[in-house]
Amino acid sequence: MSNRFSRGLKPGCVSSDGALMPKVNMSISVPVRPHLFNCSLLVAALLIVALSLSPAHAAVWYVNDTSTTGDSYTTSTGADTQPGTIAEPFRSINKAFDSAVSGDTILVDKGIFDSYATVNTNNGTETAGVNVKTDSIALIGEDSASTIIDPPGANTLAGIYGIYADTQVNLLIKNIGVTGAYDGIFWFNVDRSTLSSDSAGTCGNYGFNLNNGSDTDTLSNNIANSNTLYGIYLDSSSGSTVSGNTANSNATIGISLYTGSGNTVSGNTANSNSTGIDVYACSNITVSGNTANSNSSDGINLNSNNSTVSGNTANSNSSNGINLNSNNNTVSGNTANSNASSGIMLTSSSNNTISGNTSNSNSFAGIYLIGSLSSSNAVRNNVIRSNTWAGIYLSDADTNVVTQNDISGNDTGVWIDGTPFSNLITKNNIAGN
């Protein structure tokens, strides 16, 4: 198959030498291959199929209570018989979750939400104010003081959760408040997810409970106050970041990490708890830039190896400012003043570096190493002043190096008792003790 195209010079055209040129016909034969047309049709068909299979745009679902006062997202009151739009929002958050699919967002306006769903757990059938059943969902309230989840039942009843999720990934829970639950927000093996600007208070157990391998999660700018046990608790969770949170006035621990690794705890406030920050049976943990004051036991307790405790403030605690029972850690640049026992205490801890800290005006010692297993530690470049008993106290602790510290105004500069025989005390400024 071919098409023929003819073209020529029009009569009267002038050549380069000025002569009139006769009309000359030129023919070009262009082959046309049928299979090229078939290929183009195939590409077009594949494009149509691809477009038909592409995901739909993520939906936004709206929830409101029975009032429009102070609302930000919706324009009318909620009812679960409505379609969940701005003008006709749902009444319950669980109704929105029944409609939502992966990638969707649920916006919840101001109000108190006390509906519930049943959840199946290892303990049987339990109750949650919100049951998250889908990956990659964003649940966003107006703010944590205005959008409140208050599940039915007493907060002393185990198995009543404010928000419950298990095995999901890529969740975002933001600007939501939970009160009156046993566990405020409970995640069981939830990964790569975020809790931001939420609150969980007056709960009968934990405010925030991330459990059983909830890894690589972020908890930021949350409030976890006045809970019966812990404010924030990570159990068997690794690679997570806990930053900028407030965990005050919890009956036991403000922030607790148990049996995990590679977590970062930074920039938090954990005051007026029993223990401010507790890290137990973990490894490779970073505890930095936190404030842990006025707790009835220790400000920061580290029972984990190969970790860093730096730049924290641990003042006015009823026991120690910073307490270690672990090995191969770095404790640097912290302030531990005016604690009822010691500023920094190491019990049966070895191969730690204690450097650049300020430990003043504590009722026992500025830095206290106790036990024969407290060995091979380096205590250097610290400022240790005005402690009631001793600047540095070594009790049965051996083969430690104490050097280049500023030790002044204490009852005793360096106090050594027990049976140690190989400590090196050198190049310190010891004056006025």
Secondary structure, 3 states (H helix, E strand, C coil): CEEEEEEECCCCEECCCCCEECCCEEEEEEECCHHHHHHHHHHHHHHHHHHHHCCCCCCEEEECCCCCCCCCCCCCCCCCCCCCCCCCCECCHHHHHHHCCCCCEEEECCEEECCCEEEEECCEEEEEEEEECCCCCEEEECCCCCEEECCCCCCCCCCEEEEEEECCECCEEECCEEECCCEEEEEECCECCEEECCEEECCCCEEEEEECCCCCCEEECCECCCCCCEEEEEECCCCCEEECCECCCCCCEEEEEECCECCEEECCECCCCCEEEEEEEEECCEEECCECCCCCCCCEEEEEECCEEECCECCCCCCCCEEECCCCCEEECCECCCCCCCCEEEECCCCCEEECCECCCCCCEEEEEECCCCECCEEECCEEECCCCEEEEEECCECCEEECCEEECCCEEEEEECCCCCCEEECCEEECC
